[in-house]
Each structure stands twice: as structure tokens, then as C-alpha cells.
Amino acid sequence: MKTISADSVSKDEAIHLIEGGAHLSCPICGSPIIAMPENWVVGMPLSMIRCSQSEKHYVIYIENAAAMHEIRDMISGWLRK
């Protein structure tokens, strides 16, 4: 599979490409962009993608919508008490 430079795609496209199993490279050093958590496999939710050498080069944090909904519901329940 061809490696795509992360600077040639938007952040949303980068996330979708990684989720689909594509290989991206860091726009600063050319190292592979890796998915987190480290044991991530296609189909699992992502928490972030980053340069394998340094987060200072390239990083995208990904919010898990279902988890955020659950946390907001829990906090709302606490506030109603």
C-alpha cells in the first residue's frame, strides 16, 4: 500500500484514512503516523494519531462521541441530585 504524506490531507481525511488501514507519513520527518492506543487495530475506536518519532511533529486527538455522551449524562445526573 502506498504511503501518503499527512500534510496532503485534512485532519478529518487523515483520521478516516488511518481508520481504513491506510499508511500516512509525518510531514516533518517522514516517519510513519501511528494510531493510539498502541494495540489499535482497524475497527477499534481511536484516541489519537501521531508521528511515531515525536508528537511535536504531528498529532491529532480524537474525541470518542459515545464516551463523551456517557460522561455528560453522568455529570448531568450528579448535578440534578
Disulfide bonds with the S-S distance in Angstrom:
none
